[in-house]
Amino acid sequence: MRPERLMTGAERAAADPRLIGGGRVGLLTNFTGTMPDLGRSVDALRAAGVPVTALFGPEHGLSGSAQAGGSESESVDERTGLPVFDTYLSTDAELDAMLHDADVDTLVFDMQDIGARFYTYIWTMYDAMRSAARAGLRFVVLDRPNPLGGVWVAGPGVVEPACRSFVGRVDVHQRHGLTAGELARLFACRDLRAEGLELELEVVEMSGWDSHTGARATGQAWVPPSPNIPTLQSAYAFSGMGLIEGTTLSEGRGTTHPFETVGAPFLSARFGEDVREQNLPGLLVRDVWFQPTFHKYVGERCRGVQLHITDFDAYQPVLTAIAVLDAALRDAPDEVHSLPAGARQDPGRSGFALDRLWGSAGLREAMESGQGLGGLACVRSMRTAEVYSGDVLLYER
């Protein structure tokens, strides 16, 4: 039997605007909010009669031209003439003011997440949900696939209070195995209610999505969701290797294979040999030299490895990242450590970037102990259906 064609929440809403409801609509979106022909969902929704009156953009901006940690300054969308509000790293009070100024009745979220806790689009959604609840607005999620699939979760599932930031507001596994709509259900029933916030939430579900294959069998074109996630392979790698961002190792920004490439000027040939000898599942490992064009070690010659994912189902992202870190520690123990956290990411929390990415001080302290990383828990993958309840899950696992 031929598999059902995937229809995203945006496509279903454009076909039946009643799924969004009435009143003035604010659309929280960016360049990943596309239709099957790669046209923008905002244009398709407006053409279908949805009264979109304001746009809200996340990190990287509405058009996606900004690098990590940045957004865009445009205040008007050229094509529609709609006002654009930049939500990136806004405080609660600033978000509340934006919704007040936009004068909307419903806030709609349509962006492509990539399945990792420290990817910021889900926290843009979380902050917007809280603001909508405070304002008494309806919140609608136009659901999209988790590109990594929905069968597996991996990594720690707790974000300790001292480590909460815009790369992890509340408890979510590092590879979370959920769609944006499922995360919204989790946030609304667990986290918002714990604050005393009630949100009128609606998820426009996909049809035809196979949670076992993620983005590989959707038939849809891959739209890079940010400048350093150019391919599906880089998205899979990021769900583990994003941890490298918080260390003195280069995670490959400034190369053509970010998050698939890792290295540093101080590593030796022993590093690549060590990584290869671990026979990590779903991977081939290749020695590389690279010279980043921006970010860490710009213009310096770095030695390292490139991870070639050969089996998406067997690949274990968190296990791989910890193995790579462990090999780097054995090769250059005096050089590999956590970086300080960025000043813009919620001052007053943990001062270490790695703590915020991992959700606790556990990984950093294991690195500092000199005893290796073999004793870390929550590294191997677990089944999503064993972690989350039916109140959260919308699709068959």
Backbone torsions as a table, in degrees:
resi	resn	phi	psi	omega
1	MET	NA	135.6	-179.5
2	ARG	-69.7	133.6	179.6
3	PRO	-65.9	148.6	178.4
4	GLU	-64.8	139.9	178.4
5	ARG	-69.1	137.6	177.6
6	LEU	-67.4	132.6	168.0
7	MET	-123.0	119.4	177.0
8	THR	-72.2	168.6	175.9
9	GLY	-60.1	-36.9	179.6
10	ALA	-64.8	-41.8	179.7
11	GLU	-65.3	-41.1	179.1
12	ARG	-65.9	-39.4	-179.6
13	ALA	-68.0	-36.1	177.3
14	ALA	-67.3	-30.9	177.6
15	ALA	-77.9	-27.3	-178.7
16	ASP	-143.8	85.3	-175.9
17	PRO	-59.6	-16.6	178.3
18	ARG	-61.8	-21.0	179.1
19	LEU	-64.5	-24.3	178.8
20	ILE	-90.1	-30.5	179.7
21	GLY	96.8	-176.2	-175.7
22	GLY	-96.5	-178.6	178.7
23	GLY	87.1	175.5	-179.0
24	ARG	-73.1	135.5	-172.3
25	VAL	-116.1	130.8	167.9
26	GLY	-101.5	135.0	-176.6
27	LEU	-113.2	115.9	176.1
28	LEU	-91.8	105.3	-168.4
29	THR	-153.9	-178.4	172.5
30	ASN	-161.1	-162.4	-176.4
31	PHE	-65.7	-13.6	176.8
32	THR	-83.3	-10.1	177.5
33	GLY	-79.7	81.0	-174.2
34	THR	-117.2	163.5	174.4
35	MET	-101.3	173.8	-178.9
36	PRO	-56.1	-29.1	178.8
37	ASP	-89.4	7.6	-179.6
38	LEU	71.7	9.6	167.3
39	GLY	-69.9	163.2	-176.6
40	ARG	-76.1	141.9	178.7
41	SER	-66.3	-32.4	178.9
42	VAL	-60.1	-40.0	-179.6
43	ASP	-70.9	-38.8	179.2
44	ALA	-66.9	-40.8	-179.8
45	LEU	-66.5	-43.3	178.4
46	ARG	-64.1	-39.1	178.7
47	ALA	-64.8	-28.2	179.4
48	ALA	-83.5	-3.6	176.7
49	GLY	101.8	4.3	177.0
50	VAL	-72.4	125.1	-174.4
51	PRO	-80.5	70.9	177.5
52	VAL	-75.5	122.3	-175.7
53	THR	-119.1	-6.6	179.1
54	ALA	-156.5	150.0	178.3
55	LEU	-119.1	146.4	179.1
56	PHE	-128.8	130.9	-176.1
57	GLY	-115.2	155.5	-177.2
58	PRO	-104.4	-163.2	169.1
59	GLU	-53.0	144.6	-176.9
60	HIS	79.1	-12.1	175.8
61	GLY	86.6	170.4	-179.6
62	LEU	-62.7	-36.1	-176.4
63	SER	-96.6	-12.8	175.5
64	GLY	84.7	19.9	-176.6
65	SER	-85.6	-15.5	-175.4
66	ALA	-87.3	143.2	176.6
67	GLN	-74.7	176.8	179.9
68	ALA	-55.3	136.9	179.9
69	GLY	83.5	9.0	-179.3
70	GLY	-132.7	170.5	175.4
71	SER	-145.6	-174.6	-175.1
72	GLU	-108.1	156.1	-174.6
73	SER	-97.4	-7.3	-177.6
74	GLU	-59.0	134.7	179.6
75	SER	-107.0	-5.6	179.0
76	VAL	-137.2	134.6	175.7
77	ASP	-77.7	122.0	-173.4
78	GLU	-60.1	-39.7	-173.3
79	ARG	-74.5	-41.4	-174.3
80	THR	-101.8	-19.0	-174.1
81	GLY	77.3	7.1	-178.5
82	LEU	-77.5	148.0	175.1
83	PRO	-67.0	143.5	178.9
84	VAL	-116.7	124.7	177.8
85	PHE	-106.0	127.2	-180.0
86	ASP	-88.7	112.1	-176.4
87	THR	-91.7	-9.9	-168.3
88	TYR	-60.9	123.3	179.7
89	LEU	58.7	24.7	176.1
90	SER	-73.5	147.3	175.4
91	THR	-76.2	168.3	176.6
92	ASP	-55.8	-45.0	-178.0
93	ALA	-64.5	-38.4	178.9
94	GLU	-67.9	-40.3	176.9
95	LEU	-64.3	-43.7	178.9
96	ASP	-59.3	-40.3	179.6
97	ALA	-66.6	-37.9	178.1
98	MET	-61.1	-46.9	-179.4
99	LEU	-64.1	-36.8	177.3
100	HIS	-64.1	-46.9	-178.2
101	ASP	-67.0	-33.3	-179.6
102	ALA	-72.2	-24.7	176.4
103	ASP	54.8	55.6	179.0
104	VAL	-110.5	160.3	178.5
105	ASP	-100.2	-28.8	-177.6
106	THR	-134.0	137.3	174.7
107	LEU	-110.4	125.1	-176.4
108	VAL	-112.7	133.4	178.6
109	PHE	-107.0	125.9	175.7
110	ASP	-144.1	92.2	177.2
111	MET	-144.4	158.5	179.3
112	GLN	-96.4	107.8	172.3
113	ASP	-78.0	167.4	178.7
114	ILE	-124.5	14.6	168.4
115	GLY	87.6	10.9	179.9
116	ALA	-120.0	138.1	-176.6
117	ARG	-57.7	-37.2	-173.6
118	PHE	-90.1	16.3	170.2
119	TYR	-89.8	128.3	-160.1
120	THR	-80.1	-11.4	-176.4
121	TYR	-61.9	-34.1	180.0
122	ILE	-70.1	-27.2	178.8
123	TRP	-82.2	-26.5	167.3
124	THR	-59.8	-44.7	177.5
125	MET	-62.6	-46.0	-178.4
126	TYR	-59.3	-48.5	180.0
127	ASP	-62.5	-39.6	179.8
128	ALA	-67.5	-36.5	176.7
129	MET	-61.2	-43.6	179.8
130	ARG	-64.2	-42.2	179.4
131	SER	-65.7	-41.7	177.6
132	ALA	-61.9	-39.8	178.7
133	ALA	-63.8	-42.1	179.1
134	ARG	-64.4	-33.0	-178.3
135	ALA	-87.9	-7.2	-178.0
136	GLY	74.9	26.5	179.5
137	LEU	-92.6	153.1	172.4
138	ARG	-77.1	144.9	-179.7
139	PHE	-124.8	127.2	-177.1
140	VAL	-123.3	131.0	175.0
141	VAL	-107.0	123.1	172.5
142	LEU	-90.6	104.3	-166.5
143	ASP	-75.1	149.6	177.9
144	ARG	-135.2	162.9	-178.5
145	PRO	-65.1	148.9	162.4
146	ASN	-79.2	116.5	-174.1
147	PRO	-63.3	-20.6	179.1
148	LEU	-87.4	-0.3	-174.7
149	GLY	88.6	175.0	-176.4
150	GLY	-122.0	16.3	-174.7
151	VAL	-89.8	-32.0	-171.2
152	TRP	-119.0	144.2	166.2
153	VAL	-121.7	157.7	179.9
154	ALA	-157.5	157.5	177.8
155	GLY	86.3	172.1	-178.7
156	PRO	-62.1	143.1	-179.7
157	GLY	-103.9	4.7	-178.1
158	VAL	-116.0	134.7	170.4
159	VAL	-113.5	107.1	-177.4
160	GLU	-65.1	149.0	-176.1
161	PRO	-51.3	-40.0	-178.4
162	ALA	-70.0	-13.3	-176.4
163	CYS	-109.2	6.8	-177.9
164	ARG	-76.7	136.8	-176.2
165	SER	-162.4	-168.6	-179.3
166	PHE	-76.6	0.6	169.8
167	VAL	-109.0	18.6	177.3
168	GLY	166.9	88.4	-178.6
169	ARG	-76.9	-40.0	-175.1
170	VAL	-142.5	180.0	-174.9
171	ASP	-67.4	117.1	174.6
172	VAL	-152.1	140.1	178.4
173	HIS	-64.8	153.4	-177.4
174	GLN	-59.6	-52.7	165.5
175	ARG	-99.4	106.4	-163.8
176	HIS	-90.5	-18.5	174.2
177	GLY	71.8	12.3	-176.6
178	LEU	-117.3	159.5	169.2
179	THR	-86.1	169.6	177.0
180	ALA	-59.8	-38.8	179.0
181	GLY	-64.6	-39.6	178.4
182	GLU	-69.2	-39.0	175.2
183	LEU	-62.1	-40.8	179.2
184	ALA	-60.8	-41.2	177.2
185	ARG	-62.7	-41.6	177.8
186	LEU	-62.9	-48.4	-178.8
187	PHE	-61.2	-43.7	-175.7
188	ALA	-65.2	-45.2	-173.5
189	CYS	-83.3	-22.8	-178.1
190	ARG	-103.8	-57.7	-168.5
191	ASP	-85.3	-45.1	179.8
192	LEU	-66.0	-42.7	179.6
193	ARG	-63.9	-32.6	176.5
194	ALA	-64.2	-25.0	175.8
195	GLU	-88.3	-4.1	-175.1
196	GLY	82.5	19.2	179.4
197	LEU	-102.1	130.3	175.4
198	GLU	-110.3	128.7	-176.4
199	LEU	-121.8	132.4	171.5
200	GLU	-81.2	99.2	-173.8
201	LEU	-108.7	135.7	174.4
202	GLU	-131.9	131.4	174.9
203	VAL	-110.7	120.0	173.4
204	VAL	-85.1	102.9	-171.8
205	GLU	-72.9	157.6	170.4
206	MET	-77.0	161.8	165.5
207	SER	-123.2	143.9	175.4
208	GLY	82.2	14.3	179.2
209	TRP	-90.5	131.1	176.4
210	ASP	-99.6	109.5	-175.6
211	SER	-68.0	-12.0	179.6
212	HIS	-81.3	-18.3	-176.3
213	THR	-116.2	-7.1	177.4
214	GLY	60.7	-124.6	-177.7
215	ALA	-92.4	-2.8	-171.4
216	ARG	-74.2	-25.3	-174.1
217	ALA	-124.4	26.1	-178.4
218	THR	-81.5	-21.6	-175.0
219	GLY	79.6	3.1	-178.4
220	GLN	-100.7	150.1	178.2
221	ALA	-67.4	145.8	175.9
222	TRP	-80.5	120.0	175.9
223	VAL	-104.1	114.0	-179.8
224	PRO	-56.2	119.1	-172.8
225	PRO	-77.9	-10.0	173.6
226	SER	-163.2	164.7	-172.0
227	PRO	-58.7	-27.8	-176.8
228	ASN	-106.4	17.6	170.3
229	ILE	-123.3	70.2	-173.0
230	PRO	-74.7	-22.9	-173.5
231	THR	-136.0	166.8	174.0
232	LEU	-62.5	-37.1	178.0
233	GLN	-59.4	-40.7	-179.9
234	SER	-68.5	-31.2	176.0
235	ALA	-66.2	-44.5	176.5
236	TYR	-60.3	-45.3	-178.8
237	ALA	-63.2	-41.0	-175.7
238	PHE	-58.6	-34.2	-175.8
239	SER	-63.6	-15.3	171.5
240	GLY	-115.5	-50.6	-172.6
241	MET	-73.4	-7.3	171.2
242	GLY	-57.4	-24.5	176.2
243	LEU	-60.6	-30.6	-177.1
244	ILE	-62.5	-25.6	177.7
245	GLU	-54.5	-33.3	-175.6
246	GLY	-85.7	10.5	-176.0
247	THR	-124.8	177.7	178.2
248	THR	-80.0	-0.1	172.8
249	LEU	-82.4	148.4	171.2
250	SER	-79.4	132.0	175.9
251	GLU	-91.1	12.0	175.4
252	GLY	90.5	6.4	171.2
253	ARG	-61.4	142.7	-176.2
254	GLY	85.6	8.0	172.0
255	THR	-122.2	176.0	179.1
256	THR	-82.1	-5.0	-179.8
257	HIS	-133.2	62.8	179.4
258	PRO	-60.8	141.9	179.5
259	PHE	71.2	-16.5	168.7
260	GLU	-91.7	-15.6	179.9
261	THR	-113.4	136.0	178.4
262	VAL	-143.6	141.8	179.4
263	GLY	176.4	-171.3	-179.8
264	ALA	-170.1	160.2	178.6
265	PRO	-64.8	-22.6	-173.0
266	PHE	-94.5	1.3	-179.2
267	LEU	-84.8	153.9	179.2
268	SER	-112.9	179.7	178.2
269	ALA	-61.2	-24.6	-179.7
270	ARG	-59.9	-33.5	-178.2
271	PHE	-58.6	-52.6	-179.6
272	GLY	-63.3	-39.3	178.2
273	GLU	-61.1	-42.1	-179.2
274	ASP	-63.9	-46.5	-179.5
275	VAL	-61.6	-44.4	180.0
276	ARG	-62.8	-40.2	-176.5
277	GLU	-65.2	-15.8	-179.1
278	GLN	-81.0	-8.6	176.2
279	ASN	49.1	53.9	-177.8
280	LEU	-65.7	138.1	-174.3
281	PRO	-66.8	140.9	174.3
282	GLY	74.2	17.3	-171.8
283	LEU	-135.0	148.3	157.7
284	LEU	-116.4	144.0	-174.9
285	VAL	-120.5	129.6	-176.5
286	ARG	-123.9	134.5	173.2
287	ASP	-67.0	137.2	177.7
288	VAL	-141.1	154.0	163.2
289	TRP	-112.9	141.0	178.5
290	PHE	-149.8	160.1	-178.6
291	GLN	-132.5	99.0	-175.8
292	PRO	-59.2	140.2	177.5
293	THR	-87.9	-12.6	172.9
294	PHE	-159.0	173.1	177.7
295	HIS	73.5	-148.3	-174.7
296	LYS	-59.5	139.1	174.1
297	TYR	56.4	35.7	180.0
298	VAL	-56.8	128.6	178.3
299	GLY	78.6	-3.0	179.3
300	GLU	-97.0	150.3	-180.0
301	ARG	-84.8	120.3	-176.8
302	CYS	-112.7	141.8	173.1
303	ARG	-103.1	142.4	179.5
304	GLY	-176.1	-149.4	179.9
305	VAL	-136.8	156.4	167.4
306	GLN	-112.8	133.2	178.6
307	LEU	-92.6	120.6	177.7
308	HIS	-105.8	106.1	-178.6
309	ILE	-76.5	118.7	-177.1
310	THR	-105.8	-17.5	-178.0
311	ASP	-146.0	100.7	-176.5
312	PHE	-61.5	-33.2	-177.8
313	ASP	-74.0	-34.6	-178.8
314	ALA	-83.4	-26.8	-175.5
315	TYR	-60.5	132.6	178.5
316	GLN	-119.1	103.0	-168.9
317	PRO	-65.4	-42.2	-176.4
318	VAL	-73.4	-42.6	175.2
319	LEU	-55.6	-42.6	-179.6
320	THR	-64.5	-47.0	-178.5
321	ALA	-61.5	-41.4	179.9
322	ILE	-67.4	-38.5	177.7
323	ALA	-64.0	-40.3	178.9
324	VAL	-65.4	-45.1	177.3
325	LEU	-60.6	-43.0	-179.3
326	ASP	-61.6	-42.3	178.9
327	ALA	-64.4	-39.7	178.6
328	ALA	-65.7	-37.8	177.9
329	LEU	-64.6	-39.0	178.9
330	ARG	-68.0	-33.1	-177.3
331	ASP	-80.3	-39.6	-174.7
332	ALA	-141.1	66.6	-172.7
333	PRO	-60.6	-27.2	-178.5
334	ASP	-85.3	-8.6	-174.6
335	GLU	-108.4	-22.7	-173.8
336	VAL	-96.8	118.0	179.1
337	HIS	-160.9	174.5	-179.9
338	SER	-75.0	147.1	171.6
339	LEU	-87.2	158.4	172.7
340	PRO	-67.0	151.0	178.5
341	ALA	-70.6	149.0	178.1
342	GLY	-63.9	143.3	-175.7
343	ALA	-64.9	-24.8	-176.4
344	ARG	-82.2	-11.1	-174.4
345	GLN	-94.6	82.2	171.9
346	ASP	53.6	70.5	176.4
347	PRO	-54.2	147.7	-177.9
348	GLY	101.6	-13.8	175.3
349	ARG	-90.2	-169.4	178.3
350	SER	-52.6	139.1	-178.6
351	GLY	-85.3	5.9	-177.2
352	PHE	-113.7	129.3	-179.5
353	ALA	-60.4	-39.2	-176.7
354	LEU	-66.0	-33.5	177.8
355	ASP	-62.5	-39.9	-178.8
356	ARG	-70.8	-35.7	178.4
357	LEU	-72.2	-40.4	-178.4
358	TRP	-80.8	-26.8	-179.0
359	GLY	97.2	-2.4	178.1
360	SER	-164.1	176.8	176.9
361	ALA	-82.8	1.2	-170.9
362	GLY	-58.8	-45.3	-178.3
363	LEU	-69.1	-46.4	-179.7
364	ARG	-60.8	-43.5	-179.1
365	GLU	-66.5	-34.8	175.9
366	ALA	-65.6	-39.0	177.2
367	MET	-63.8	-41.2	-177.2
368	GLU	-73.8	-19.3	-176.5
369	SER	-70.8	-24.2	-176.4
370	GLY	77.3	7.3	-177.1
371	GLN	-99.3	2.6	-178.8
372	GLY	87.5	172.1	-173.7
373	LEU	-108.4	11.0	-176.0
374	GLY	-66.1	-20.4	-176.8
375	GLY	-91.0	2.3	-178.4
376	LEU	-67.7	137.0	177.4
377	ALA	-88.1	168.7	173.2
378	CYS	62.7	26.5	-179.2
379	VAL	-87.9	-41.0	-179.2
380	ARG	-78.5	154.9	-176.1
381	SER	-72.4	149.7	176.9
382	MET	-128.0	158.3	-179.2
383	ARG	-77.8	134.4	-178.3
384	THR	-56.8	-42.6	-176.6
385	ALA	-65.2	-18.9	177.7
386	GLU	-88.2	-10.5	-176.4
387	VAL	-104.0	-40.1	-174.9
388	TYR	-111.9	152.0	-177.5
389	SER	-89.1	170.3	177.4
390	GLY	-65.7	-17.5	176.6
391	ASP	-70.0	-19.4	-179.5
392	VAL	-100.5	-45.6	-171.9
393	LEU	-74.3	130.9	-179.5
394	LEU	-105.1	-18.7	-172.5
395	TYR	-124.7	152.4	-178.6
396	GLU	-63.5	136.7	178.6
397	ARG	-113.7	NA	NA
